[in-house]
Amino acid sequence: MTRVHNLGFPRIGHKRELKKATEAYWSGEIDGAELEARGAQLRERHWRIQQTCGVDLVPVGDFTFYDQMLDMSCTLGAIPPRYGFSGGQVDRDTFFAMARGSKTQPAMEMTKWFDTNYHYIVPEFHEDMEFRLSSERIFAQVKEAQALGLNAKPVLIGPLTYLWLGKEKDLSTAHGEAGHRHDEGCAGHGEAPRHAGFDRLRLLPKVLPVYAEILGKLADAGVEWVQMDEPALVLDLPQEWLDALDEAYAELAQGKTPRILLATYFESVADHAARLKALPVAGLHLDLRRAPEQRDVFLQSYPANKILSLGIVDGRNVWRTDLDAALQLLAPAQQALGDRLWIAPSCSLMHSPVDLAQETELDDELKSWLAFSVQKLDELSVLARAIDKGESAAAQELEAARKAVASRKSSPRIHNAAVNARLEQLGNDDGRRSSPFPVRAKAQAARFKLPPFPTTTIGSFPQTPEIRKARLQHRKGELSDAEYHKMMEAEVALVVKEQERLGLDVPVHGEPERNDMVEYFGEQLAGFAFTRHGWVQSYGSRYVKPPLIFGDVSRPHPMTVEWAKYAQSLTQKPMKGMLTGPVTILQWSFVRDDQPRERTALQIALAIRDEVKDLIDAGIGIIQIDEPAYREGLPLKRKDWNKYLDWASRAFRISAQIAPDDVQIHTHMCYSEFNDILPAIAAMDADVITIETSRSQMELLDAFATFNYPNEIGPGVYDIHSPRVPSVEEMVQLMEKAAKVVPAERLWVNPDCGLKTRKWAEVTPALENMVKATQEIRQRLA
């Protein structure tokens, strides 16, 4: 029989129960016992759902109160010394301090999980680090699942991936902060980061005994299978890391262990097929949604003693599976493997919403095209039945899938002739502005007359409970359009007045009317649809509800102009208009899969360009086009980089192309590393780029200096994802570091990201300190 299993389930809950529980704990509304109780309730519910959907092996350990990589660090005892961990079990306060910071220490670094919009907590390593089993969570959760009569499959981050995604730290220069980041690429994308003192691969012999201890305890608990996630194998790993893979699993195989399923996902591992087939593990998992071509490489001479799990349902998008195509893809594997064929989603379902059944406001046609996590598991059950008992045993479900696939292909809602004609008119236009940056910089300086080290923010200000309540009431019809508009205007006025009091040089309107930086724009663009419960986790308790791009994209009417004009009327300072860029809208949406992503990005770019023109016509002279997902979209294989970077930078330039010389175009990027793509970032040709650098203590700027980045830069001087308020001196020190590597006349001062998730009680003192730090740095560096 074909075995159905799952690599991971969304931990957030149908109604975002995890978010509510963790935030209630952080605010002191509930205690630790209640937090744990709510977590246990969610786990049981999610396990039961998977069991009902026909999952034979239920993943355990995919649940966490913040991040799975952070959980792995706690399990291995990899706790940075600055958190004062003295051994034993990692307590809850230490766990959350590592994730969010504490009163005395900043949080650990956070960056994107491969090419997804999920952020993980980056492990910190130092040369003398010792590892020891320091958390019993995985064992407790296995016991919970077994007590419910479930066949538990623990999920662990594999040792190679864990070390690859971490960072070396020099404790002698960390100054109690996050230390230094010595990287030559993004964790999960680029080359292995290197440190002059040591190579973190040398820690592998120290960490493997802890993995062996974990596996031994799981075997003692009666666990049959363990899922060891090694997604780093889809990257261009150095040879010494590949050799270390062989050594690591050879050592683990010598001890007492359950059967190991080594899971890869997000790309092909065909280049390593011979190596992986020879590993002393009991099975392999491959992502056939991203890389169907790797199937045949692995089927050839596949070991008779191994199972092969094929990820046949897309774990990262929401479109219904073409079950006929899936069966065709599975047929050779079933013939070659028989019962040794397992089927699963391509990756963990944490990247998909929970349950389509909650969506009562989508029209029937569009809803028929979709599948969320629960429905994806149902699809796997249908496929297994069709494989084992013949297609007649699943005739009704297969026919429904055929009709949905055909409906989507033929629907007139998908294509817009005018949009496609406009794309064709672009031809070879690369989007370059009419003058080079030095000419534009002079025109902008003459127009705005900003002081040295201009201060600004990234755009959003706190979304208070009152704002969120008003938005909900407006959506429910309990608040009229006029009443809602009046409330939002009052909030804009408050934000502008506060920025005037603080002395910020380039204010923003605060974005109170925006639910999300992508969703807000998608709601006003043609070709988009929206869910009410389609939440996915971005990091910690930060969840997003990605729009669905189902058809050609266009802008029927202005989206931000009215708010920008109103905000500008409240101040004599230059108001910054706020837009989200085409690549980020693309990356942070569930994107149609029936045309190249590049084509969809260019459609969005033209829509944003229309908005830029209207803002300029309304007198807005500084416009920020956010692209925080620019690095995230980079393909995982280096051979595919240039094609992506060419069209991604072109899409940004197309959106800004219409701006005259004296209009200043900003962009913002965060929680990625840019060293290896700086030429492509420079090719975007934004007048000012604001970037996240606070958690890395400005080390990221070293690359900008080496590359000699030609335009202006606003390195974030404090971490908005932590509730702590940084001191004036901290920010002065960061700006002094920045001024050593970037000419002072090209530096801006700003937080590292938007302030929407913070409270006013945190934002006001932090910005006050930022302005004081700027005044001091102006005096020091005058």
C-alpha positions in Angstrom: 0.0 0.0 0.0 1.2 3.5 -0.8 1.9 5.3 2.4 0.7 8.9 2.9 2.7 11.1 5.2 3.2 14.8 5.9 6.3 16.8 6.4 4.7 19.4 8.7 1.3 21.1 9.4 0.5 24.8 10.0 1.0 25.4 13.7 -0.9 28.7 13.8 -4.5 27.2 14.2 -7.6 27.8 12.2 -8.3 31.1 14.0 -4.7 32.0 14.7 -4.9 30.6 18.2 -1.1 30.3 18.5 -0.7 34.0 17.9 -3.3 34.9 20.4 -1.8 32.6 23.0 1.8 33.8 22.6 0.9 37.4 22.6 -1.3 36.9 25.7 1.7 35.3 27.4 4.0 38.1 26.4 1.6 40.7 27.7 1.1 38.9 31.0 -2.6 38.0 30.4 -1.9 34.3 30.8 0.9 32.3 32.5 3.3 29.7 31.2 1.0 26.8 32.2 -1.9 28.2 30.2 0.4 28.8 27.2 1.6 25.2 27.3 -2.0 24.0 27.7 -3.1 25.9 24.6 -0.2 24.6 22.7 -1.1 21.0 23.6 -4.7 21.7 22.4 -3.5 22.9 19.1 -1.2 20.0 18.6 -3.9 17.4 19.3 -6.3 19.2 17.0 -3.8 19.3 14.2 -2.8 15.6 14.6 -6.4 14.6 14.6 -7.0 16.5 11.4 -4.1 14.8 9.7 -5.3 11.4 10.9 -8.8 12.0 9.5 -7.3 13.0 6.2 -5.5 9.6 6.0 -2.0 10.5 7.0 -0.2 7.4 8.2 2.8 9.0 9.9 1.9 12.2 11.8 4.7 14.8 12.1 5.7 15.7 15.6 8.0 18.5 16.5 6.8 20.8 13.7 5.0 22.7 16.4 6.9 25.6 18.1 5.9 28.7 20.0 8.3 30.7 17.7 10.5 29.0 15.2 11.7 25.4 14.5 15.4 26.5 14.1 15.2 28.2 17.5 13.8 25.0 18.9 16.7 23.0 17.4 19.2 25.4 19.0 17.6 24.9 22.3 17.5 21.1 21.9 21.2 21.2 21.1 22.1 23.6 23.8 23.4 26.2 21.3 22.6 29.2 23.5 24.6 32.4 23.0 26.5 33.2 26.2 25.0 36.7 26.4 21.6 35.2 27.5 23.2 33.8 30.7 22.2 30.2 30.1 23.9 28.1 32.8 22.9 24.6 31.6 20.1 22.2 32.3 16.9 22.8 30.4 16.4 25.9 28.3 13.6 27.8 30.1 10.8 29.7 28.4 12.2 33.2 29.2 15.5 32.3 27.6 13.8 30.9 24.6 11.7 34.1 24.0 14.7 36.4 24.8 16.6 34.7 22.0 13.7 35.3 19.7 12.6 38.7 20.7 15.3 40.2 22.8 15.2 41.2 26.5 15.6 44.3 28.5 19.4 43.9 28.4 20.1 41.9 25.3 19.0 42.2 21.6 17.4 39.3 19.8 19.3 36.9 17.7 19.5 37.5 14.0 16.6 36.5 11.8 16.6 35.8 8.1 14.5 34.1 5.4 14.1 30.4 5.3 15.5 29.6 1.8 13.3 31.4 -0.8 10.2 31.6 1.4 8.7 34.5 3.3 9.2 32.6 6.6 11.9 34.0 8.9 14.0 31.7 11.1 16.2 32.6 14.0 19.9 32.2 12.9 22.0 29.9 15.2 25.1 31.6 16.6 28.3 29.6 16.9 31.6 30.3 18.5 34.8 28.4 18.3 34.7 26.8 21.7 31.0 26.1 21.8 29.9 22.9 23.4 26.6 21.2 22.7 24.4 19.2 25.0 20.8 18.0 25.1 19.0 21.0 26.7 15.4 20.6 25.8 12.9 17.7 26.2 10.2 19.2 24.1 10.5 16.8 21.2 10.2 13.8 23.5 7.3 15.3 25.4 5.4 15.9 22.1 6.1 12.3 20.9 4.7 11.0 24.2 1.6 13.2 23.7 1.0 11.9 20.2 1.5 8.3 21.2 -0.9 8.7 24.1 -3.5 9.6 21.5 -2.8 6.4 19.6 -1.0 8.1 16.7 2.1 6.9 14.8 4.4 9.8 15.6 7.2 10.8 13.1 9.5 13.3 14.9 10.8 16.1 12.6 14.4 17.4 13.2 16.5 19.9 11.4 19.4 17.8 10.1 23.0 18.5 11.4 24.3 19.7 8.0 21.4 22.1 7.4 21.5 23.3 11.0 25.2 24.2 10.8 25.0 25.6 7.3 22.3 28.1 8.3 24.1 29.3 11.3 26.7 32.0 11.7 30.2 32.1 13.3 30.5 34.8 16.0 33.6 36.3 17.5 32.8 36.6 21.2 35.9 38.8 21.9 34.3 41.6 19.9 30.6 41.0 20.4 30.4 43.5 23.3 27.4 41.7 24.6 25.5 42.3 21.4 24.6 40.1 18.5 28.2 39.8 17.5 29.5 39.9 13.9 28.1 38.5 10.8 30.9 37.3 8.5 29.0 36.2 5.4 29.5 36.2 1.7 25.9 35.3 0.9 22.5 34.6 2.3 22.1 31.7 4.6 20.2 29.2 2.5 21.2 30.8 -0.8 24.9 31.7 -1.1 28.3 30.4 -0.3 29.3 29.2 3.1 29.9 32.2 5.4 33.5 32.3 6.6 35.2 33.7 9.7 38.9 34.4 10.0 39.1 32.4 13.2 37.2 29.2 12.5 34.9 27.4 10.2 31.7 26.3 11.8 31.8 22.9 9.9 34.5 22.1 12.5 31.6 21.9 15.1 30.1 18.9 13.4 32.0 16.3 15.5 30.7 18.2 18.6 27.1 18.3 17.6 26.7 14.8 16.2 26.8 13.1 19.6 23.8 15.2 20.7 21.9 14.1 17.6 22.9 10.5 18.3 21.5 11.0 21.9 18.3 12.4 20.6 17.8 9.5 18.1 18.6 7.0 20.8 16.0 8.4 23.1 13.4 8.5 20.3 14.2 4.8 19.6 13.7 4.0 23.2 10.3 5.8 23.0 9.2 3.3 20.3 9.5 5.8 17.4 9.5 3.9 14.0 10.6 6.8 11.7 12.4 10.1 12.2 12.2 12.8 9.5 15.6 14.5 9.2 15.2 17.7 7.2 18.3 18.6 5.1 17.0 21.2 2.7 20.5 22.7 2.5 21.3 19.9 0.0 19.4 21.7 -2.7 22.0 24.5 -2.6 25.4 24.8 -4.3 27.3 23.4 -1.3 31.1 23.2 -1.1 32.6 19.8 -1.5 33.8 19.7 2.1 30.2 20.1 3.3 29.0 17.3 1.0 31.7 15.0 2.3 30.6 15.9 5.8 27.1 14.7 5.0 28.5 11.2 4.4 30.5 11.3 7.6 27.6 12.6 9.7 25.1 10.0 8.7 27.6 7.2 8.8 28.3 8.1 12.4 24.6 8.4 13.3 23.9 5.0 11.7 26.2 3.4 14.2 24.1 4.1 17.2 20.6 3.1 18.2 18.2 5.0 16.0 14.7 4.9 14.4 14.6 4.6 10.7 15.7 7.9 9.2 13.8 9.6 6.3 16.1 12.3 5.0 13.9 15.1 3.6 14.9 17.6 0.9 12.7 20.2 -0.6 12.4 23.5 -2.5 14.7 22.3 -5.4 16.4 19.4 -7.1 19.1 17.3 -5.5 19.6 15.3 -8.6 23.3 16.3 -8.7 23.7 14.4 -5.4 21.6 11.4 -6.4 24.4 8.8 -6.1 25.6 10.1 -2.8 22.1 10.3 -1.3 21.1 6.8 -2.5 24.3 5.5 -0.8 23.6 7.2 2.5 22.9 4.8 5.5 19.3 6.1 5.8 16.1 4.2 5.4 14.5 6.6 2.9 14.7 9.9 1.0 12.1 12.6 0.3 12.2 14.6 -3.0 10.2 17.7 -4.0 8.7 16.8 -7.4 6.6 20.0 -7.5 9.7 22.2 -7.8 11.9 19.7 -9.6 9.9 16.8 -11.3 12.9 16.0 -13.5 14.8 14.5 -10.6 12.4 11.5 -10.4 14.1 9.5 -13.1 17.6 10.1 -11.7 16.6 8.6 -8.4 14.5 5.8 -9.7 17.5 4.5 -11.7 19.1 1.8 -9.5 17.3 2.9 -6.4 18.4 0.7 -3.4 16.0 -2.1 -2.7 16.1 -1.5 1.0 15.0 2.2 0.9 11.7 3.9 0.6 11.3 6.9 -1.7 8.9 9.7 -0.6 7.7 11.9 -3.5 6.4 15.4 -2.8 3.6 15.5 -5.3 1.3 18.1 -3.9 2.5 21.7 -3.7 3.1 22.7 -0.1 3.8 26.3 -1.0 1.0 27.4 -3.2 -2.8 27.2 -3.0 -3.8 25.9 -6.4 -5.6 22.6 -6.7 -3.5 19.7 -7.9 -3.9 18.4 -11.3 -4.5 14.8 -10.1 -4.2 13.2 -13.6 -0.8 14.8 -14.1 0.2 13.8 -10.6 -0.8 10.2 -11.3 1.2 10.2 -14.5 4.3 11.5 -12.6 3.8 8.8 -9.9 3.2 5.9 -12.2 6.8 5.0 -13.0 7.7 5.3 -9.4 4.9 3.0 -8.3 5.9 0.4 -10.9 9.5 0.5 -9.8 9.0 0.7 -6.0 5.7 -0.8 -5.2 5.0 -0.4 -1.5 8.3 1.4 -1.1 6.7 4.5 -2.6 5.4 7.1 -0.2 3.6 10.3 -1.2 3.5 13.6 0.6 3.3 17.3 0.1 6.4 18.8 -1.5 7.5 20.4 1.8 5.9 21.3 5.2 2.4 22.7 4.9 3.4 25.6 7.2 3.7 27.7 4.1 0.0 27.1 3.2 -3.2 28.3 4.9 -5.0 25.8 7.1 -8.4 25.0 5.7 -10.3 26.2 2.6 -13.6 25.3 4.3 -13.4 28.5 6.3 -13.5 30.6 3.2 -17.2 31.4 2.9 -16.8 34.6 0.9 -14.9 33.3 -2.2 -17.1 32.7 -5.2 -17.6 29.1 -6.2 -15.6 29.1 -9.3 -12.5 30.6 -7.8 -12.8 28.4 -4.7 -13.0 25.3 -6.9 -9.4 26.2 -8.1 -7.9 26.1 -4.6 -6.6 23.7 -2.0 -5.3 24.7 1.4 -3.4 22.4 3.8 -6.4 20.2 4.8 -7.4 19.8 1.1 -3.9 19.0 0.1 -3.9 16.1 2.5 -7.2 15.0 1.0 -5.7 15.1 -2.4 -2.9 12.8 -1.3 -5.5 10.4 0.1 -7.2 10.3 -3.3 -3.9 9.8 -5.1 -3.0 6.9 -2.8 -6.4 5.3 -3.3 -6.1 5.6 -7.1 -2.6 4.1 -7.1 -3.5 1.2 -4.9 -7.0 0.3 -6.0 -7.2 1.9 -9.5 -8.6 5.1 -10.7 -12.1 3.8 -10.5 -11.8 3.7 -6.8 -11.4 7.5 -6.8 -13.5 8.3 -9.9 -15.6 11.0 -8.3 -12.7 13.0 -6.8 -10.7 12.7 -10.0 -13.5 14.0 -12.1 -14.1 16.9 -9.8 -10.4 17.8 -10.1 -10.5 17.5 -13.9 -13.4 20.0 -14.0 -11.7 22.4 -11.7 -8.5 22.4 -13.7 -10.3 22.8 -17.0 -12.4 25.6 -15.5 -9.3 27.5 -14.5 -7.7 27.2 -17.9 -10.7 28.4 -19.8 -12.1 31.1 -17.5 -12.3 34.6 -19.1 -11.3 36.0 -15.7 -7.7 35.0 -16.3 -6.7 37.1 -19.3 -6.8 40.8 -20.0 -5.9 41.8 -23.6 -5.1 45.4 -22.7 -2.7 44.4 -20.0 -0.9 42.0 -22.4 -0.8 44.6 -25.2 0.9 47.0 -22.7 3.5 44.5 -21.9 4.3 43.9 -25.5 4.8 47.7 -26.0 7.6 47.6 -23.4 9.8 45.7 -25.8 13.4 46.0 -24.7 12.8 49.0 -22.4 15.0 48.4 -19.4 13.3 51.1 -17.2 16.3 53.4 -16.9 15.5 56.9 -15.6 16.5 59.8 -17.8 19.5 60.9 -15.8 22.2 59.1 -13.8 22.2 59.3 -10.0 24.8 62.1 -9.6 22.6 64.4 -11.7 19.4 63.3 -9.8 21.1 63.8 -6.4 21.9 67.4 -7.2 18.3 68.1 -8.3 16.9 66.4 -5.2 19.3 68.2 -2.8 18.2 71.5 -4.3 14.5 70.7 -3.9 14.5 69.2 -0.4 17.4 70.9 1.4 17.7 68.0 3.9 20.3 68.2 6.7 23.2 65.7 6.9 22.1 62.2 8.1 18.4 62.8 7.2 16.0 61.0 9.5 13.0 59.1 8.4 11.1 55.8 9.1 10.3 52.9 6.9 6.6 53.8 6.6 4.2 52.2 9.0 3.4 53.3 12.6 1.7 51.3 15.3 -1.5 49.6 14.3 -3.3 50.1 17.6 -6.2 47.9 18.8 -8.5 50.9 17.9 -7.3 50.9 14.3 -7.8 47.2 14.0 -11.2 47.4 15.6 -12.2 50.1 13.2 -11.0 48.1 10.2 -13.0 45.1 11.4 -16.1 47.2 12.0 -15.8 48.7 8.6 -15.5 45.3 6.9 -18.6 44.1 8.7 -20.6 47.2 7.7 -20.8 48.4 11.3 -18.8 51.6 10.4 -19.7 53.6 7.3 -17.1 54.6 4.7 -17.3 58.2 5.8 -16.8 57.3 9.5 -13.9 54.9 8.7 -12.3 57.5 6.5 -12.6 60.1 9.3 -11.0 57.8 11.8 -8.1 57.1 9.5 -7.6 60.8 8.8 -7.4 61.4 12.6 -4.8 58.7 12.9 -2.7 60.2 10.0 -2.9 63.6 11.6 -1.7 62.2 15.0 1.2 60.4 13.3 2.3 63.4 11.4 2.0 65.6 14.5 4.1 63.2 16.4 6.8 63.1 13.7 6.9 66.9 13.7 7.4 66.9 17.5 10.1 64.3 17.2 11.9 66.3 14.5 12.0 63.7 11.8 13.2 65.2 8.5 11.1 63.1 6.1 7.8 62.1 7.6 5.4 59.4 6.5 1.6 59.1 6.9 1.8 56.0 9.0 -0.3 53.7 6.9 -3.2 53.2 9.4 -5.6 52.4 6.5 -3.4 49.4 5.4 -4.0 45.9 6.7 -0.8 44.6 5.1 1.8 46.0 2.8 0.9 43.6 0.0 -2.8 42.8 0.8 -3.7 46.5 0.8 -2.4 46.9 -2.8 -3.8 43.6 -4.0 -7.3 44.6 -2.9 -7.2 47.5 -5.3 -5.6 45.7 -8.2 -7.4 43.7 -10.8 -6.4 40.0 -11.1 -6.2 39.5 -7.3 -8.5 37.7 -4.9 -8.5 37.6 -1.1 -9.3 35.2 1.6 -10.5 35.9 5.2 -8.6 33.1 6.9 -5.7 32.3 4.6 -3.0 33.2 7.2 0.5 31.9 7.1 3.3 32.5 9.6 6.0 35.0 8.6 7.9 34.9 12.0 6.9 34.4 15.6 3.5 35.8 16.1 3.6 37.8 12.8 1.2 36.3 10.4 0.4 37.4 6.8 -2.6 36.7 4.6 -1.1 36.5 1.0 -3.4 37.6 -1.8 -4.2 35.2 -4.6 -2.9 36.4 -8.1 -5.2 34.4 -10.4 -5.2 36.6 -13.5 -3.6 39.5 -15.4 -2.9 42.5 -13.2 -3.8 46.1 -13.7 -4.6 49.2 -11.6 -8.2 50.4 -12.0 -7.8 53.5 -9.9 -5.3 55.4 -7.6 -4.5 53.5 -4.4 -2.5 55.8 -2.1 -2.7 59.3 -3.6 -5.5 60.6 -1.4 -3.8 59.6 1.8 -0.4 61.0 0.7 -2.0 64.3 -0.3 -3.8 64.7 3.0 -0.6 63.9 5.0 1.4 66.4 2.9 -1.2 69.1 3.7 -0.4 68.7 7.4 3.3 69.5 7.2 5.8 71.7 5.4 8.4 68.8 5.3 8.5 66.5 2.3 6.0 63.7 2.9 7.2 60.3 1.7 4.7 58.3 -0.4 4.7 54.6 0.4 4.3 51.8 -2.2 5.1 48.1 -2.3 7.3 47.0 -5.2 6.4 44.5 -7.9 8.8 41.8 -6.8 7.6 41.9 -3.2 3.9 41.9 -4.2 4.8 38.9 -6.4 6.8 37.0 -3.7 4.3 37.6 -0.9 1.3 36.5 -2.9 0.1 33.1 -3.9 1.0 33.5 -7.6 -0.6 32.0 -10.6 1.4 29.1 -12.0 0.1 29.2 -15.6 2.6 31.8 -16.9 6.2 32.8 -16.0 6.6 34.8 -12.8 8.6 37.4 -14.7 5.5 38.2 -16.8 3.3 38.7 -13.7 6.0 40.9 -12.1 6.1 43.2 -15.1 2.3 43.5 -15.0 2.5 44.6 -11.4 5.4 47.0 -12.2 3.3 48.8 -14.7 0.4 49.1 -12.2 2.9 50.6 -9.6 4.3 52.9 -12.3 0.8 54.3 -12.8 0.6 55.0 -9.0 4.0 56.7 -9.0 2.9 59.0 -11.8 -0.2 60.0 -9.9 1.7 60.6 -6.7 4.2 62.9 -8.6 1.3 64.8 -10.2 -0.1 65.3 -6.7 3.1 66.9 -5.6 4.7 64.1 -3.7 8.5 64.3 -4.2 9.8 61.4 -2.2 8.4 57.9 -3.0 9.4 54.7 -1.4 8.9 51.5 -3.4 9.5 48.7 -0.9 11.3 45.6 -2.1 12.0 43.5 1.1 11.4 40.3 -0.8 13.9 41.1 -3.6 16.6 38.8 -2.2 14.1 36.2 -1.2 13.1 35.6 -4.8 16.6 34.6 -5.8 16.7 31.0 -7.1 18.4 28.5 -4.9 20.7 27.4 -7.6 23.4 29.9 -8.6 23.1 29.0 -12.3 19.6 30.5 -12.3 20.5 33.8 -10.5 21.3 36.0 -13.5 18.0 35.4 -15.2 16.0 36.3 -12.1 18.1 39.3 -11.2 17.8 40.7 -14.7 14.0 40.7 -14.7 13.6 41.6 -11.0 15.7 44.7 -11.2 14.0 45.6 -14.5 10.6 45.3 -12.9 11.7 47.7 -10.1 13.1 50.2 -12.7 9.9 50.0 -14.8 7.9 51.0 -11.7 10.1 54.0 -11.0 11.0 55.0 -14.5 8.6 57.8 -14.8 10.1 59.8 -11.9 11.9 63.1 -13.0 15.3 63.9 -11.6 14.1 65.9 -8.6 11.8 63.1 -7.4 13.6 60.9 -4.9 12.9 57.1 -5.2 13.6 55.1 -2.0 13.5 51.3 -1.6 13.7 49.1 1.5 15.1 45.7 2.0 15.3 43.7 5.2 16.3 40.3 6.8 18.3 39.1 3.9 22.0 39.4 3.0 23.0 41.1 -0.1 26.8 40.7 -0.5 26.6 38.5 -3.5 23.9 40.4 -5.4 25.0 44.0 -4.8 25.5 44.7 -8.6 21.9 43.7 -9.1 20.8 46.0 -6.2 22.8 48.8 -7.7 21.1 48.1 -11.0 17.7 48.9 -9.4 19.1 52.5 -9.3 17.0 53.6 -6.3 18.2 57.0 -5.0 18.1 55.7 -1.4 18.1 52.2 -0.1 17.1 51.5 3.6 18.3 48.1 4.9 18.2 46.0 8.1 21.6 46.1 9.8 20.9 46.5 13.5 20.9 42.9 14.5 24.2 42.4 12.6 25.8 45.4 14.2 26.3 47.1 10.8 28.5 44.4 9.5 26.3 44.1 6.4 27.6 47.6 5.3 31.1 46.2 4.8 30.0 44.7 1.6 28.4 47.9 0.4 31.7 49.7 1.1 33.8 47.1 -0.7 31.4 47.2 -3.7 31.4 51.0 -3.5 27.6 51.2 -3.7 27.0 54.4 -5.6 23.7 55.8 -4.1 22.5 56.7 -0.7 22.0 54.3 2.2 19.8 54.2 5.3 21.1 51.4 7.6 18.6 50.5 10.3 19.9 51.7 13.6 17.5 49.7 15.8 15.6 46.4 15.6 11.9 47.0 15.5 11.1 43.3 15.9 12.2 43.5 19.6 10.3 45.4 22.3 13.4 46.8 23.8 14.2 50.5 23.4 17.8 51.1 22.3 19.9 53.8 23.9 21.1 56.9 22.2 24.7 55.7 22.6 23.9 52.3 21.0 22.6 54.1 17.9 25.5 56.6 17.8 27.9 53.7 17.9 26.1 52.0 15.0 26.1 55.2 12.9 29.8 55.7 13.6 30.4 52.2 12.3 28.4 53.0 9.3 30.2 56.2 8.6 33.5 54.3 8.6 32.5 52.3 5.6 30.0 54.6 3.7 30.6 58.3 3.1 28.7 60.3 5.7 27.1 62.5 3.0 25.3 59.4 1.7 23.9 58.1 5.0 20.4 58.3 6.3 19.1 57.4 9.8 16.1 55.2 10.2 14.7 52.1 12.1 15.4 48.8 10.3 11.8 48.1 9.3 8.2 49.4 9.7 6.8 50.1 13.1 3.3 48.6 12.6 3.8 45.7 15.0 5.2 47.8 17.9 3.3 49.8 20.5 3.5 53.6 20.9 5.1 53.1 24.3 8.0 51.5 22.5 8.1 53.5 19.3 8.1 57.0 20.9 11.1 56.6 23.1 13.0 54.7 20.4 12.4 57.4 17.9 13.3 60.1 20.4 16.6 58.4 21.0 17.1 58.0 17.3 16.7 61.7 16.7 19.0 62.5 19.7 21.5 60.1 18.3 21.3 61.8 14.9 21.9 65.2 16.5 24.9 63.9 18.3 26.3 62.2 15.2 25.9 65.4 13.2 28.0 67.2 15.8 30.6 64.4 16.0 31.0 64.0 12.3 30.5 67.6 11.2 
